[in-house]
């Protein structure tokens, strides 16, 4: 009886491990489907990199700060008026039409 329980427990453990391994590529694809978009985040809502004197996420000091970025869906940054590289200023983004 104890041997049967041991085998069942080992089977369940290996099944759980296999399911974790199988979902790892999905998580990587989701992460890969994002890009850094500069100049679109609101004050203190950036994901990271807000220039000198800031540490990281939530540290931008003004809306649309050009050196602060937010993760957006890949291919959407320029469409919503952002930049794929840090820029000067903090002008409001102008979405592209079309």
GUFIPA-484828 format. One line per 10 residues: number of its first residue (from 1); their letters; for each residue x, z, y of N, C-alpha, C, O. Coordinates in steps of 0.05 Angstrom, whole numbers, padded with zeros to 5 digits. Each point is the difference from the previous one (the first is absolute). Layout:
BEGIN
NUM) A) X,Z,Y,X,Z,Y,X,Z,Y,X,Z,Y | ...
END
This chain:
BEGIN
1) XXXXXXXXXX) 00016,00000,-00024,-00016,00000,00024,00017,00000,00025,-00005,-00015,00019 | 00026,00032,-00019,00018,00002,00023,00014,-00027,00005,00005,-00008,00022 | 00003,-00005,-00044,00014,-00026,00002,-00018,-00021,00013,00009,-00016,00016 | -00035,00016,-00023,-00019,-00019,00011,-00003,00004,00030,-00001,-00019,00015 | -00001,00044,-00007,-00002,00006,00029,00025,-00008,00015,-00001,-00010,00022 | 00024,00015,-00034,00025,-00008,00012,00002,-00030,00004,00009,-00010,00021 | -00017,-00005,-00041,00000,-00029,00001,-00019,-00010,00022,00006,-00019,00015 | -00029,00031,-00014,-00020,-00008,00020,00010,00006,00028,-00004,-00016,00018 | 00017,00039,-00014,00010,00007,00026,00022,-00019,00009,00002,-00009,00023 | 00016,00002,-00042,00021,-00019,00006,-00011,-00027,00007,00011,-00014,00017
11) XXXXXXXXXX) -00032,00005,-00032,-00012,-00025,00006,-00012,-00001,00028,00003,-00020,00014 | -00017,00041,-00007,-00012,00001,00027,00022,00000,00022,-00003,-00013,00020 | 00025,00028,-00025,00021,00000,00020,00013,-00027,00004,00005,-00008,00022 | -00001,-00007,-00044,00012,-00026,00002,-00019,-00020,00013,00008,-00018,00014 | -00034,00021,-00019,-00020,-00017,00013,-00001,00005,00030,-00002,-00019,00016 | 00004,00044,-00008,00001,00007,00029,00024,-00012,00013,-00002,-00011,00022 | 00025,00013,-00035,00025,-00011,00011,-00002,-00030,00003,00009,-00012,00020 | -00020,-00001,-00040,-00003,-00029,00001,-00018,-00009,00022,00005,-00021,00013 | -00026,00036,-00007,-00019,-00008,00021,00014,00003,00028,-00006,-00016,00018 | 00023,00036,-00015,00015,00003,00025,00019,-00024,00004,00003,-00010,00022
21) XXXXXXXXXX) 00011,00002,-00043,00018,-00023,00002,-00015,-00025,00006,00010,-00017,00016 | -00033,00013,-00027,-00016,-00024,00005,-00010,-00002,00028,-00003,-00022,00010 | -00002,00045,00004,-00011,-00001,00027,00022,-00002,00021,-00006,-00005,00023 | 00031,00009,-00030,00022,-00001,00019,00002,-00026,00015,00004,00000,00024 | -00006,-00024,-00038,00002,-00025,00014,-00022,-00004,00021,00004,-00012,00021 | -00028,00023,-00026,-00022,-00003,00018,00006,00015,00026,-00005,-00010,00022 | 00017,00034,-00024,00007,00016,00023,00021,-00015,00016,00000,00000,00025 | 00019,-00013,-00038,00021,-00015,00014,-00011,-00024,00014,00008,-00006,00022 | -00028,-00007,-00034,-00012,-00023,00013,-00015,00008,00025,00000,-00014,00020 | -00014,00037,-00022,-00015,00010,00023,00018,00006,00023,-00005,-00008,00023
31) XXXXXXXXXX) 00027,00021,-00029,00020,00006,00021,00012,-00025,00011,00005,-00002,00025 | 00000,-00018,-00041,00012,-00025,00009,-00019,-00017,00016,00009,-00019,00013 | -00034,00025,-00013,-00020,-00015,00015,-00002,00009,00029,-00019,-00007,00014 | 00037,00023,-00005,00000,00010,00028,00025,-00009,00015,00020,-00007,-00013 | -00022,00007,00039,00023,-00006,00017,-00001,00017,00025,-00021,00009,00008 | 00045,-00004,00003,00002,00016,00025,-00009,-00018,00023,00009,-00023,00003 | -00027,00034,00013,-00010,-00015,00023,00005,00017,00025,-00012,00021,00004 | 00028,-00032,00014,00008,00015,00024,-00020,-00006,00023,-00010,-00022,00002 | 00005,00043,00014,-00016,-00004,00024,-00030,00001,-00004,-00014,-00008,00018 | 00005,00018,-00040,-00029,00001,-00005,-00011,00028,-00004,-00025,00003,00001
41) XXXXXXXXXX) 00042,00016,-00004,-00010,00027,-00005,-00007,00015,00026,00011,-00006,00021 | -00030,00024,-00024,-00008,00016,00023,00019,00024,00002,00014,00006,-00018 | -00015,00007,00041,00017,00024,00005,-00002,00019,-00023,-00022,00008,-00008 | 00045,00000,-00003,00002,00020,-00021,-00013,-00009,-00026,-00005,00017,-00018 | 00000,-00043,00014,-00012,-00010,-00024,00019,-00019,-00015,-00009,-00014,-00019 | 00034,00012,00027,00018,-00019,-00013,00009,00011,-00027,-00002,00024,-00005 | 00010,-00042,-00012,00009,00008,-00027,00029,00009,00001,00007,00018,-00016 | 00010,-00029,00033,00027,00010,00003,00014,-00016,00022,-00011,-00018,00012 | 00036,00025,-00007,00018,-00013,00020,-00013,-00004,00027,-00012,-00021,00006 | 00014,00041,00011,-00010,-00003,00027,00022,00003,00020,-00005,00008,00023
51) XXXXXXXXXX) 00029,-00015,-00030,00022,-00001,00019,00015,00026,00004,-00006,00020,-00014 | 00025,-00019,00033,00017,00023,00004,-00017,00025,00008,-00020,-00002,00015 | 00027,00025,-00026,-00013,00024,00007,-00025,00006,-00017,-00014,00019,00004 | 00009,-00036,-00024,-00023,00004,-00017,00010,00002,-00029,00021,-00011,-00006 | -00036,00024,-00011,00009,00004,-00027,-00012,-00020,-00019,00015,-00012,-00016 | -00041,00008,00016,-00012,-00019,-00018,-00030,-00002,00004,-00008,-00003,00023 | -00007,00004,-00044,-00029,-00004,00002,-00014,00018,00021,00005,00024,00001 | -00022,-00037,00014,-00016,00015,00019,00015,00008,00025,-00009,00018,00015 | 00031,-00030,-00009,00016,00008,00023,00001,-00020,00023,00014,00005,00020 | -00029,-00026,-00021,00000,-00019,00022,-00013,00014,00024,-00018,00016,-00003
61) XXXXXXXXXX) 00028,-00023,00027,-00009,00015,00024,-00021,-00015,00016,-00010,00011,00020 | 00004,-00036,-00027,-00019,-00016,00015,-00013,-00020,-00019,00011,-00007,-00021 | -00035,-00002,00029,-00014,-00021,-00016,00017,-00025,00000,00011,-00007,00021 | -00011,-00007,-00043,00013,-00027,-00003,00030,00000,00006,00011,-00020,00009 | 00002,00043,-00014,00029,00003,00005,00015,-00021,-00016,-00004,-00002,-00024 | 00020,-00015,00037,00013,-00022,-00012,00020,00006,-00022,00005,-00017,-00017 | 00006,00041,00017,00020,00006,-00021,-00012,00019,-00021,00015,00012,-00016 | -00041,-00009,00016,-00014,00016,-00021,-00016,-00018,-00017,-00012,-00019,00010 | 00012,00024,-00037,-00014,-00019,-00018,-00021,00014,-00016,00000,00025,-00003 | -00017,-00041,-00008,-00022,00009,-00017,-00001,-00020,-00024,00004,-00024,00004
71) XXXXXXXXXX) -00009,00034,-00028,-00002,-00018,-00023,-00027,-00014,00002,-00021,00012,00005 | 00022,-00038,-00009,-00024,-00017,-00001,00002,-00018,-00024,00021,-00003,-00012 | -00043,-00010,00004,00000,-00018,-00022,00019,-00023,00006,00001,-00010,00022 | 00014,00002,-00042,00020,-00022,00003,-00014,-00025,00011,-00021,-00009,-00011 | 00033,-00003,00032,-00011,-00024,00012,-00020,00005,00023,-00009,-00019,00013 | 00003,00045,-00008,-00020,00006,00020,00012,00008,00027,-00014,-00001,00021 | 00039,00009,-00020,00012,00011,00024,-00002,-00019,00024,-00011,00007,00021 | 00021,-00031,-00024,00000,-00019,00022,-00029,-00008,00008,-00006,-00004,00023 | -00012,00003,-00043,-00028,-00007,00005,-00013,00021,00018,-00017,-00008,00016 | 00025,00033,-00019,-00013,00021,00017,00015,00005,00026,-00007,00018,00015
81) XXXXXXXXXX) 00028,-00034,-00010,00014,00002,00025,00025,00017,00000,00012,00006,00021 | -00004,00002,-00045,00024,00016,-00003,00025,-00017,-00003,-00001,-00024,00002 | 00023,00038,-00007,00026,-00014,-00003,00013,00011,-00026,-00003,00023,-00006 | 00017,-00041,-00008,00014,00009,-00024,00027,00013,00006,00014,00010,-00018 | -00006,-00010,00044,00024,00013,00009,-00006,00017,00024,-00019,-00005,00015 | 00035,00026,-00011,-00004,00017,00023,00001,-00017,00026,00015,-00019,00001 | -00031,00027,00018,-00001,-00015,00026,00001,00020,00023,-00005,00024,-00004 | 00010,-00034,00027,00000,00017,00024,-00028,00002,00011,-00017,-00017,-00004 | 00012,00039,00017,-00026,00004,00014,-00022,00012,-00018,00005,00006,-00023 | -00028,-00005,00034,-00023,00011,-00014,-00026,-00014,00008,-00021,00013,00004
91) XXXXXXXX) 00022,-00039,-00002,-00024,-00015,00008,-00019,-00001,-00024,00008,-00001,-00023 | -00034,00000,00029,-00020,00000,-00020,00002,-00027,-00016,00003,-00021,00011 | -00004,00023,-00038,00002,-00024,-00016,-00023,-00019,00004,-00023,00009,00004 | 00028,-00035,-00004,-00020,-00020,00003,-00003,-00015,-00027,00018,-00014,-00008 | -00040,00018,-00006,-00004,-00014,-00025,00000,-00030,00003,-00009,-00011,00020 | 00020,-00003,-00040,00001,-00029,00000,-00027,-00010,-00010,-00013,00012,-00017 | 00004,-00034,00028,-00025,-00012,-00009,00006,-00021,-00021,00020,-00014,00001 | -00039,00012,-00020,00003,-00021,-00020,00009,00009,-00026,00003,-00017,-00018
END
